[in-house]
Amino acid sequence: MVHFSTRAILAATRSPEVHQAPSAIPIYQAAAFSAADAEELGDVLTGARPGYAYSRIDNPTTAALGAAVAELEGAEAGLAFATGMAAIHAALVSVVRAGQTIVATQAVYGTTRDLITRILAGLGVAAEFVDPTDLAAVDEALDRSGAPVLYVETVSNPTIIVSDIAALADVAHRHGALLLVDNTFASPFACRPIERGADLVMHSATKYLSGHADVLAGVVVGSRERVDACRPILVDVGGALAPIAAFLVLRGIPTLAIRMQRHSETALDLAAWLRNQDMVERVHYPGLPTDPYHAIAVRQLDVFGGMVAFELSGGQTAGQGFLDAMRIAERTASLGAFRTIITHPPSTTHRQLDAEALKASGIAPGLLRCSIGLEDVEDLREDFELGLAAARQAVAVAT
Ligand SMILES: Cc1ncc(COP(=O)(O)O)c(C=O)c1O
């Protein structure tokens, strides 16, 4: 008979035998998994046989998330990461080397731009930013730079530009480059870039996939070979997702379709309403027939999504006045949650950009970006009415 401490350790670490499938994926909150013998441990660690050894390398709950997103995206394989940025970093580093160039969309998420221009540039990777809707410019940049990768967002942050994935995949492949697509804004419910020729697709699962603003996570999906090339980066850099975080994203996925439909319906209603308001100079929403990306969106997106941006006359003063008046919408920088979120990109998500870069990215000083939530549309409209009145007043006081 062993003594008490030993008994406690053995008693509390004995895995339950479960022969029925649980209705939710269990949280395998374990740093490591024991092997039956030394040979099994060696085999699992070297990948000679399937299994789990250490959760930075692989974990059943995080693996279930990678596989679920791959299935929704129509991809062969998927790998989960601690954040969307860890996923984007791994995807990019798996395809570029020092001395090579990344051709990326101009209107890319600010931190992705930083990753490319600060971190990867410091390691000898060059970058060229292009307008993803100008296929001739993309073609020319790939030709001139010999870049091995073209990086775009299905729907871009924050100006809601819809990139034509099939056309961009064609251009990239003609130059022997891979197409990497950040599909965060669209979600796999609205668009599946792999079906249109993308080679790797990344998500900030922090957003629509989880949908509840209570977790950070990222996913990369693609062919088994391309995803396998990302795994050493996950293992060596250590951006592994916590099992409980994977569980929270998995809990959001079954309601993704119903949430995306509701986000899209409400967003279209508000975008159409905003277009008729006197303070509003421009509305960016691909669901509006007048939007420059409407035709591509109709071809490529199953729903138009929950992201709406609009520009107020009166610039920054009007934008901040609107934001300060919100009673229902949350003032923060994230997106894709059940609650409506409004942000002012020039002073938040894209604050790294100077005036010239902001202009090049199409970000006006009075731009507000909304992630439309699941609230009742009448209440949001009322909140926006308050915002417009406050914006009008802020401009009147300032002039
Ligand atoms: C389009 C897009 N991609 C990637 C990211 C990064 O995701 P995370 O915050 O999960 O690292 C974000 C975050 O806002 C985003 O909006």
The ligand as an SDF file (V2000), in Angstrom:
LIG
                    3D

 16 16  0  0  0  0  0  0  0  0999 V2000
   -9.0080   40.5590  -39.7610 C   0  0  0  0  0  0  0  0  0  0  0  0
   -8.2500   40.2060  -38.5320 C   0  0  0  0  0  0  0  0  0  0  0  0
   -7.2790   39.2720  -38.6150 N   0  0  0  0  0  0  0  0  0  0  0  0
   -6.5610   38.9250  -37.5260 C   0  0  0  0  0  0  0  0  0  0  0  0
   -6.7730   39.5010  -36.2950 C   0  0  0  0  0  0  0  0  0  0  0  0
   -5.9390   39.0940  -35.1180 C   0  0  0  0  0  0  0  0  0  0  0  0
   -6.6480   38.2470  -34.2840 O   0  0  0  0  0  0  0  0  0  0  0  0
   -6.2890   37.9780  -32.7420 P   0  0  0  0  0  0  0  0  0  0  0  0
   -6.6190   39.2310  -31.9900 O   0  0  0  0  0  0  0  0  0  0  0  0
   -7.1090   36.8000  -32.3910 O   0  0  0  0  0  0  0  0  0  0  0  0
   -4.8210   37.7060  -32.6830 O   0  0  0  0  0  0  0  0  0  0  0  0
   -7.7930   40.4530  -36.1570 C   0  0  0  0  0  0  0  0  0  0  0  0
   -8.0480   41.0740  -34.8480 C   0  0  0  0  0  0  0  0  0  0  0  0
   -8.8040   42.0220  -34.7270 O   0  0  0  0  0  0  0  0  0  0  0  0
   -8.5380   40.8270  -37.3130 C   0  0  0  0  0  0  0  0  0  0  0  0
   -9.5080   41.7470  -37.2510 O   0  0  0  0  0  0  0  0  0  0  0  0
  1  2  1  0
  2  3  1  0
  2 15  2  0
  3  4  2  0
  4  5  1  0
  5  6  1  0
  5 12  2  0
  6  7  1  0
  7  8  1  0
  8  9  2  0
  8 10  1  0
  8 11  1  0
 12 13  1  0
 12 15  1  0
 13 14  2  0
 15 16  1  0
M  END
$$$$
